[in-house]
């Protein structure tokens, strides 16, 4: 009984030694950037691979320092994406003036 529960809490999911959410976000950002840069400019595709690997290595180092980085990102998600209701009738997002 203790093996599956403790292992799931102590070892969060990883993608190539990096926490899952930041590594997925890295690939989700780098891949479209790579496709756009390759399409609209004449650069060597090796630079795209190098920047992706360097960013992933940075995420690995952050994951070693804080292994639960994925859960920290999940807990901050609703805080930053919360819609605000206007108090007064006017355009834009304002809390109060």
C-alpha positions, 0 to 999 in steps of 0.5 A: 500500500505505501509504495504507489502512494508515496511514489506518486507524491515523492516523485512527480511526473518528469519529461526527460528529467524535467518537471512535466508542465514546464517541459511541455510548455517549453516544447509548446512554445519552442516548436511553433517558434521554430516553425515560424522562424524556419518559414519566414527567415533563412536560419539554420535549423540547428540553432532552434534545436540548440535553443530548445536543448538549452532551455530544457537544461535550464528547466532540469536545473530548476526541477532539481531545485524545486521538484514540484514545479509542475504543481506550483504552476498549476496552482498559479494558473487560476490566479493569473487567468481570473477575469475581472468584473467591471464595477463601473460601466465603461470599456476595459478591465478596471477594478475601481477608479 
